Amino acid sequence: MKALILSLVVTTLLTAGCGFQLRGEARLPVEMQRTHLAADPTSPFVRELAQRLRANGVQVLERPEEKAATLLVVGERMRRETLTLSASARVREFLLVFELDFELRDAQGEILIPREQLRMTRDYSFDELEILAATREEEFLRADLRQAMAGQLMRRLEAAGRR
C-alpha cells in the first residue's frame, strides 16, 4: 500500500515538474480575465472561440468595457480552391483554406498582440458521382477547421501571456 502511495506521489511530482497540463486548459494573459470579443457573434467560429475562452475562465463581454481587454477578430475567411484536375479537366481534389486576422489589446488599449494572420488548410478528394458524400465531407472539414483554428488561436493567446 505504501509503495502504491509513494509511486502516485512520485508520478504526480514528475508530471507537475515537466510542465504537463491537461489539453484545453490555457494559461491566458492575466489581462484577458475580462475580454470583449469584438467579432460577428453569429459566426460559428466566434461561437466556438467564445466557448473556449469561457472554458478557460475568461469572462466574455458582448460590449467593450473600461477594465476589459479586447480580442478583435478583424476578419475570417473560408474558401475552397481547386487542388488537382483529372486528365479530362474535372476536379479531383479541393483545398479548404481558413484565414483569420486578429489582434489583442489590453484594457488601456495597449497592443498585446499586433494584427496577425493565422492560416489553416484541409484537402479532400471529390467525386462528382458521389456529390452528397463530398458535400458532407466538406461540411465536416469546415467544422473541423473552425475548431482547429480556435485551438490554434488559444495557443497563440497563451504564448502572449508567457512574455
Stockholm file with secondary structure:
# STOCKHOLM 1.0

chainA/1-163         MKALILSLVVTTLLTAGCGFQLRGEARLPVEMQRTHLAADPTSPFVRELAQRLRANGVQVLERPEEKAATLLVVGERMRRETLTLSASARVREFLLVFELDFELRDAQGEILIPREQLRMTRDYSFDELEILAATREEEFLRADLRQAMAGQLMRRLEAAGRR
#=GR chainA/1-163 SS CHHHHHHHHHHHHHHHHTTCCCTTCCCCCGGGSEEEEESCTTCHHHHHHHHHHHHTTCEEESSCCTTCEEEEEEEEEEEEEEEEECTTSCEEEEEEEEEEEEEEECTTSCEEEEEEEEEEEEEEECCGGGHHHHHHHHHHHHHHHHHHHHHHHHHHHHHHHTC
#=GC SS_cons         CHHHHHHHHHHHHHHHHTTCCCTTCCCCCGGGSEEEEESCTTCHHHHHHHHHHHHTTCEEESSCCTTCEEEEEEEEEEEEEEEEECTTSCEEEEEEEEEEEEEEECTTSCEEEEEEEEEEEEEEECCGGGHHHHHHHHHHHHHHHHHHHHHHHHHHHHHHHTC
//
